[in-house]
Amino acid sequence: MVAAWRLAGRVRSLGRGHAGRRAVDRQHDRQDAAQCRWWKRGADAQAIGRSRGGRGTKIHLVVDGRGRVLAFVVSPGQMGDIRAAHGLLANLPPSALCAADTAYDSNGLRSFLIARGTLPVIPNNPTRKHPHPFDEKFYKLRNRIERTIGRLKDWRRIHTRYDKLANNFASAVAIAAILIGWT
């Protein structure tokens, strides 16, 4: 309960105009921006992150040989691609090969794929000191992933992400992936 003298001071300050007003128009005391780095009002939990191009979201996909989506995850825009790879691939049965782009180049992912009996077809990062060999012929199969992403981006709701909540956006991606794989 607010003390009577505080309440009286607030009521008196209302008549002074903007100069004497002290954030009375706000409904809550903690409505200002976050003061600490680790508290960002839930944007990261909703897969909205800051990247070079502004606020964004990434969709990480695993597709089969026909371009049908097997698994996907939605992550904030600033999160690295390699963090999503282990979670996506661990829940799927091993395949003969895994074609991915340079962002997925890491020793951990390569050893994980080799232990499963999967041939990693990942080009080397230009900063890698000890490059790994990869087959460029098999790497051309990666265009199926790019075509699937292009077909997903044909859906306006996915391309512009109107949804604030990550669950709603992931549901829209799942519906679009089902319809794309069906046709």
CORUR-V86854 format. One record per residue. SS is DSSP state (helix for helix, strand for strand, loop for the rest). BURIAL is + if it has 16 or more other ideal C-beta (glycine too) atoms within 10 Angstrom, else -. Layout:
SS:BURIAL  SS:BURIAL
This chain:
loop:-  loop:-  loop:-  helix:-  helix:-  helix:-  helix:-  helix:-  helix:-  helix:-  helix:-  helix:-  helix:-  helix:-  loop:-  loop:-  loop:-  loop:-  loop:-  loop:-  loop:-  loop:-  loop:-  loop:-  loop:-  loop:-  loop:-  loop:-  loop:-  loop:-  loop:-  loop:-  loop:-  loop:-  loop:-  loop:-  loop:-  loop:-  loop:-  loop:-  loop:-  loop:-  loop:-  loop:+  loop:-  loop:+  loop:+  loop:+  strand:+  strand:-  strand:-  loop:-  loop:-  strand:-  strand:-  strand:-  strand:+  strand:+  strand:+  strand:+  strand:+  strand:+  strand:+  loop:-  loop:-  loop:-  loop:+  loop:-  strand:+  strand:+  strand:-  strand:+  strand:+  strand:+  strand:+  strand:+  loop:+  loop:-  loop:+  loop:-  loop:+  helix:-  helix:-  helix:+  helix:+  helix:-  helix:-  helix:-  helix:+  helix:-  loop:-  loop:-  loop:-  loop:-  loop:+  loop:-  strand:-  strand:+  strand:+  strand:+  loop:-  helix:-  helix:-  helix:+  loop:+  loop:+  helix:-  helix:-  helix:+  helix:+  helix:-  helix:+  helix:+  helix:-  helix:-  helix:-  loop:-  loop:+  strand:-  strand:+  strand:+  strand:+  loop:+  loop:-  loop:-  loop:-  loop:-  loop:-  loop:-  loop:-  loop:-  loop:-  loop:-  loop:+  loop:-  helix:-  helix:-  helix:-  helix:+  helix:-  helix:-  helix:+  helix:-  helix:+  helix:+  helix:-  helix:-  helix:+  helix:-  helix:-  helix:+  helix:+  helix:-  loop:-  loop:+  helix:-  helix:-  helix:+  helix:-  helix:-  loop:+  loop:-  loop:+  loop:-  loop:-  helix:+  helix:-  helix:-  helix:+  helix:+  helix:-  helix:+  helix:+  helix:-  helix:-  helix:+  helix:+  helix:-  helix:-  helix:+  helix:+  helix:-  loop:-
